[in-house]
Amino acid sequence: MKTAQVTRGGSPVKKFDRNMPKKPAVPLRTDHPVMGIQSGENFINTNAANVIMGVAKKPKPIYVDKRTGDKHDVEPSGLVPKYINKKDYGVTPEYIRRRNEELKKAQEEYDRYIQENLKKAAMKRLPDEEREAILQGLKKNWEKVHKEFQSLSIFIDTIPKKIRKQRLEEEMKQLEHYIGVIEKHKIIYIANNA
Protein backbone atom coordinates (compact mmCIF):
# COMPACT_ATOMS: atom_id res chain seq x y z
CA MET A 1 0.00 0.00 0.00
CA LYS A 2 1.16 3.53 -0.71
CA THR A 3 1.90 6.16 1.92
CA ALA A 4 1.50 9.80 1.02
CA GLN A 5 3.10 12.78 2.60
CA VAL A 6 0.76 15.72 2.87
CA THR A 7 2.03 19.22 3.61
CA ARG A 8 0.04 21.97 5.20
CA GLY A 9 1.44 25.47 4.97
CA GLY A 10 4.78 24.11 3.80
CA SER A 11 5.49 22.01 6.94
CA PRO A 12 5.74 18.20 6.63
CA VAL A 13 3.09 16.02 8.31
CA LYS A 14 3.67 12.49 9.71
CA LYS A 15 3.10 9.70 7.25
CA PHE A 16 -0.10 7.79 7.73
CA ASP A 17 0.04 4.03 7.29
CA ARG A 18 -3.12 1.94 7.45
CA ASN A 19 -1.17 -1.22 8.34
CA MET A 20 0.24 0.22 11.59
CA PRO A 21 -0.57 -1.94 14.62
CA LYS A 22 -3.53 -0.68 16.62
CA LYS A 23 -3.64 0.01 20.32
CA PRO A 24 -4.89 -2.81 22.50
CA ALA A 25 -8.64 -2.96 22.82
CA VAL A 26 -10.46 -1.76 25.92
CA PRO A 27 -11.09 -4.70 28.27
CA LEU A 28 -14.62 -5.99 28.43
CA ARG A 29 -16.78 -5.69 31.52
CA THR A 30 -16.68 -9.37 32.00
CA ASP A 31 -12.86 -9.51 31.94
CA HIS A 32 -11.33 -9.60 35.43
CA PRO A 33 -7.73 -8.77 36.37
CA VAL A 34 -5.34 -11.51 37.24
CA MET A 35 -5.61 -12.10 40.99
CA GLY A 36 -3.44 -13.88 43.50
CA ILE A 37 -0.01 -12.85 42.31
CA GLN A 38 1.99 -11.88 45.40
CA SER A 39 5.35 -10.25 45.76
CA GLY A 40 7.81 -11.31 48.38
CA GLU A 41 8.96 -7.73 49.00
CA ASN A 42 8.09 -6.06 52.32
CA PHE A 43 7.15 -2.56 51.17
CA ILE A 44 6.88 -1.14 54.70
CA ASN A 45 10.44 -2.08 55.63
CA THR A 46 11.75 -1.00 52.23
CA ASN A 47 10.12 2.46 52.51
CA ALA A 48 11.35 2.85 56.11
CA ALA A 49 14.92 1.98 55.05
CA ASN A 50 14.76 4.42 52.12
CA VAL A 51 13.60 7.23 54.43
CA ILE A 52 16.31 6.52 57.03
CA MET A 53 19.14 6.20 54.53
CA GLY A 54 17.97 8.97 52.19
CA VAL A 55 19.18 12.58 52.17
CA ALA A 56 16.74 15.06 53.65
CA LYS A 57 15.04 17.29 51.13
CA LYS A 58 15.95 20.96 51.50
CA PRO A 59 12.93 23.18 52.06
CA LYS A 60 12.23 25.80 49.40
CA PRO A 61 13.10 29.32 50.65
CA ILE A 62 9.99 31.43 51.10
CA TYR A 63 9.03 34.69 52.74
CA VAL A 64 5.78 35.80 54.31
CA ASP A 65 4.71 39.32 53.55
CA LYS A 66 1.47 39.69 55.49
CA ARG A 67 0.28 38.64 58.92
CA THR A 68 -2.32 36.42 57.27
CA GLY A 69 0.52 34.22 56.01
CA ASP A 70 0.80 34.89 52.26
CA LYS A 71 3.86 32.89 51.19
CA HIS A 72 6.04 33.75 48.19
CA ASP A 73 9.24 32.31 46.73
CA VAL A 74 12.36 34.25 47.73
CA GLU A 75 14.36 33.80 44.49
CA PRO A 76 12.11 35.63 41.97
CA SER A 77 11.32 38.34 44.55
CA GLY A 78 14.72 40.03 44.23
CA LEU A 79 15.59 39.60 47.90
CA VAL A 80 18.37 37.13 47.09
CA PRO A 81 21.49 38.75 45.56
CA LYS A 82 22.01 36.41 42.60
CA TYR A 83 23.86 38.82 40.27
CA ILE A 84 26.94 39.12 42.49
CA ASN A 85 27.97 35.66 41.33
CA LYS A 86 28.28 36.75 37.70
CA LYS A 87 31.82 36.95 36.33
CA ASP A 88 31.41 40.59 35.18
CA TYR A 89 29.75 41.81 38.38
CA GLY A 90 31.17 45.16 39.48
CA VAL A 91 33.12 45.68 36.24
CA THR A 92 32.55 49.01 34.52
CA PRO A 93 30.98 48.45 31.09
CA GLU A 94 33.08 49.21 28.02
CA TYR A 95 30.80 51.99 26.72
CA ILE A 96 31.04 53.86 30.04
CA ARG A 97 34.84 53.49 30.04
CA ARG A 98 35.00 54.89 26.50
CA ARG A 99 32.70 57.78 27.42
CA ASN A 100 34.81 58.60 30.51
CA GLU A 101 37.99 58.59 28.40
CA GLU A 102 36.37 60.91 25.84
CA LEU A 103 35.25 63.27 28.63
CA LYS A 104 38.74 63.23 30.12
CA LYS A 105 40.33 64.03 26.74
CA ALA A 106 37.84 66.84 26.15
CA GLN A 107 38.59 68.28 29.60
CA GLU A 108 42.36 68.12 28.98
CA GLU A 109 41.94 69.81 25.61
CA TYR A 110 39.80 72.53 27.18
CA ASP A 111 42.38 73.07 29.97
CA ARG A 112 45.15 73.31 27.36
CA TYR A 113 43.10 75.88 25.42
CA ILE A 114 42.51 77.93 28.59
CA GLN A 115 46.23 77.82 29.46
CA GLU A 116 47.16 79.06 25.98
CA ASN A 117 44.66 81.90 26.23
CA LEU A 118 45.92 82.81 29.70
CA LYS A 119 49.48 82.92 28.38
CA LYS A 120 48.37 85.15 25.52
CA ALA A 121 46.43 87.42 27.86
CA ALA A 122 48.98 87.24 30.65
CA MET A 123 49.92 90.41 32.45
CA LYS A 124 53.24 91.98 31.73
CA ARG A 125 55.34 93.94 34.16
CA LEU A 126 55.56 97.68 33.69
CA PRO A 127 59.23 98.66 33.27
CA ASP A 128 60.67 101.08 35.86
CA GLU A 129 61.36 103.75 33.18
CA GLU A 130 57.71 103.73 32.08
CA ARG A 131 56.57 103.80 35.69
CA GLU A 132 58.73 106.86 36.37
CA ALA A 133 57.53 108.53 33.17
CA ILE A 134 53.87 107.97 34.14
CA LEU A 135 54.52 109.24 37.67
CA GLN A 136 56.22 112.40 36.35
CA GLY A 137 53.36 112.98 33.88
CA LEU A 138 50.78 112.68 36.67
CA LYS A 139 52.71 115.12 38.85
CA LYS A 140 52.93 117.61 35.97
CA ASN A 141 49.19 117.30 35.40
CA TRP A 142 48.57 117.82 39.11
CA GLU A 143 50.75 120.93 39.12
CA LYS A 144 48.92 122.26 36.07
CA VAL A 145 45.50 121.69 37.69
CA HIS A 146 46.78 123.11 40.99
CA LYS A 147 48.05 126.26 39.24
CA GLU A 148 44.67 126.64 37.58
CA PHE A 149 42.99 126.16 40.98
CA GLN A 150 45.26 128.82 42.53
CA SER A 151 44.36 131.26 39.79
CA LEU A 152 40.69 131.21 40.75
CA SER A 153 39.28 134.36 42.20
CA ILE A 154 38.93 134.64 45.96
CA PHE A 155 35.25 135.43 45.81
CA ILE A 156 33.27 132.61 44.25
CA ASP A 157 29.87 134.19 44.03
CA THR A 158 28.47 132.80 40.76
CA ILE A 159 27.35 129.28 39.94
CA PRO A 160 29.83 128.72 37.04
CA LYS A 161 32.74 129.67 39.39
CA LYS A 162 31.47 127.19 42.02
CA ILE A 163 31.15 124.41 39.40
CA ARG A 164 34.65 125.12 38.05
CA LYS A 165 36.15 125.09 41.57
CA GLN A 166 34.47 121.70 42.38
CA ARG A 167 35.65 120.20 39.08
CA LEU A 168 39.26 121.29 39.74
CA GLU A 169 39.15 119.94 43.30
CA GLU A 170 37.87 116.56 42.06
CA GLU A 171 40.57 116.43 39.36
CA MET A 172 43.30 117.21 41.92
CA LYS A 173 41.95 114.57 44.32
CA GLN A 174 41.86 111.93 41.54
CA LEU A 175 45.42 112.78 40.42
CA GLU A 176 46.66 112.62 44.03
CA HIS A 177 45.09 109.16 44.37
CA TYR A 178 46.80 107.89 41.18
CA ILE A 179 50.15 109.36 42.26
CA GLY A 180 49.81 107.72 45.69
CA VAL A 181 49.02 104.32 44.14
CA ILE A 182 52.01 104.44 41.77
CA GLU A 183 54.39 105.62 44.49
CA LYS A 184 53.15 102.96 46.90
CA HIS A 185 53.63 100.02 44.48
CA LYS A 186 57.10 99.58 43.06
CA ILE A 187 56.06 96.70 40.74
CA ILE A 188 53.05 97.23 38.49
CA TYR A 189 51.51 94.69 36.11
CA ILE A 190 49.48 95.58 33.04
CA ALA A 191 47.05 93.21 31.29
CA ASN A 192 47.70 92.51 27.62
CA ASN A 193 44.88 93.64 25.38
CA ALA A 194 45.98 91.46 22.46
C-alpha positions in Angstrom: 0.0 0.0 0.0 1.2 3.5 -0.7 1.9 6.2 1.9 1.5 9.8 1.0 3.1 12.8 2.6 0.8 15.7 2.9 2.0 19.2 3.6 0.0 22.0 5.2 1.4 25.5 5.0 4.8 24.1 3.8 5.5 22.0 6.9 5.7 18.2 6.6 3.1 16.0 8.3 3.7 12.5 9.7 3.1 9.7 7.2 -0.1 7.8 7.7 0.0 4.0 7.3 -3.1 1.9 7.5 -1.2 -1.2 8.3 0.2 0.2 11.6 -0.6 -1.9 14.6 -3.5 -0.7 16.6 -3.6 0.0 20.3 -4.9 -2.8 22.5 -8.6 -3.0 22.8 -10.5 -1.8 25.9 -11.1 -4.7 28.3 -14.6 -6.0 28.4 -16.8 -5.7 31.5 -16.7 -9.4 32.0 -12.9 -9.5 31.9 -11.3 -9.6 35.4 -7.7 -8.8 36.4 -5.3 -11.5 37.2 -5.6 -12.1 41.0 -3.4 -13.9 43.5 0.0 -12.8 42.3 2.0 -11.9 45.4 5.3 -10.3 45.8 7.8 -11.3 48.4 9.0 -7.7 49.0 8.1 -6.1 52.3 7.1 -2.6 51.2 6.9 -1.1 54.7 10.4 -2.1 55.6 11.8 -1.0 52.2 10.1 2.5 52.5 11.4 2.9 56.1 14.9 2.0 55.1 14.8 4.4 52.1 13.6 7.2 54.4 16.3 6.5 57.0 19.1 6.2 54.5 18.0 9.0 52.2 19.2 12.6 52.2 16.7 15.1 53.6 15.0 17.3 51.1 15.9 21.0 51.5 12.9 23.2 52.1 12.2 25.8 49.4 13.1 29.3 50.7 10.0 31.4 51.1 9.0 34.7 52.7 5.8 35.8 54.3 4.7 39.3 53.5 1.5 39.7 55.5 0.3 38.6 58.9 -2.3 36.4 57.3 0.5 34.2 56.0 0.8 34.9 52.3 3.9 32.9 51.2 6.0 33.7 48.2 9.2 32.3 46.7 12.4 34.3 47.7 14.4 33.8 44.5 12.1 35.6 42.0 11.3 38.3 44.5 14.7 40.0 44.2 15.6 39.6 47.9 18.4 37.1 47.1 21.5 38.7 45.6 22.0 36.4 42.6 23.9 38.8 40.3 26.9 39.1 42.5 28.0 35.7 41.3 28.3 36.7 37.7 31.8 36.9 36.3 31.4 40.6 35.2 29.8 41.8 38.4 31.2 45.2 39.5 33.1 45.7 36.2 32.5 49.0 34.5 31.0 48.4 31.1 33.1 49.2 28.0 30.8 52.0 26.7 31.0 53.9 30.0 34.8 53.5 30.0 35.0 54.9 26.5 32.7 57.8 27.4 34.8 58.6 30.5 38.0 58.6 28.4 36.4 60.9 25.8 35.3 63.3 28.6 38.7 63.2 30.1 40.3 64.0 26.7 37.8 66.8 26.2 38.6 68.3 29.6 42.4 68.1 29.0 41.9 69.8 25.6 39.8 72.5 27.2 42.4 73.1 30.0 45.2 73.3 27.4 43.1 75.9 25.4 42.5 77.9 28.6 46.2 77.8 29.5 47.2 79.1 26.0 44.7 81.9 26.2 45.9 82.8 29.7 49.5 82.9 28.4 48.4 85.2 25.5 46.4 87.4 27.9 49.0 87.2 30.7 49.9 90.4 32.5 53.2 92.0 31.7 55.3 93.9 34.2 55.6 97.7 33.7 59.2 98.7 33.3 60.7 101.1 35.9 61.4 103.8 33.2 57.7 103.7 32.1 56.6 103.8 35.7 58.7 106.9 36.4 57.5 108.5 33.2 53.9 108.0 34.1 54.5 109.2 37.7 56.2 112.4 36.3 53.4 113.0 33.9 50.8 112.7 36.7 52.7 115.1 38.9 52.9 117.6 36.0 49.2 117.3 35.4 48.6 117.8 39.1 50.8 120.9 39.1 48.9 122.3 36.1 45.5 121.7 37.7 46.8 123.1 41.0 48.1 126.3 39.2 44.7 126.6 37.6 43.0 126.2 41.0 45.3 128.8 42.5 44.4 131.3 39.8 40.7 131.2 40.7 39.3 134.4 42.2 38.9 134.6 46.0 35.2 135.4 45.8 33.3 132.6 44.3 29.9 134.2 44.0 28.5 132.8 40.8 27.4 129.3 39.9 29.8 128.7 37.0 32.7 129.7 39.4 31.5 127.2 42.0 31.1 124.4 39.4 34.7 125.1 38.1 36.1 125.1 41.6 34.5 121.7 42.4 35.7 120.2 39.1 39.3 121.3 39.7 39.2 119.9 43.3 37.9 116.6 42.1 40.6 116.4 39.4 43.3 117.2 41.9 41.9 114.6 44.3 41.9 111.9 41.5 45.4 112.8 40.4 46.7 112.6 44.0 45.1 109.2 44.4 46.8 107.9 41.2 50.2 109.4 42.3 49.8 107.7 45.7 49.0 104.3 44.1 52.0 104.4 41.8 54.4 105.6 44.5 53.1 103.0 46.9 53.6 100.0 44.5 57.1 99.6 43.1 56.1 96.7 40.7 53.0 97.2 38.5 51.5 94.7 36.1 49.5 95.6 33.0 47.0 93.2 31.3 47.7 92.5 27.6 44.9 93.6 25.4 46.0 91.5 22.5 
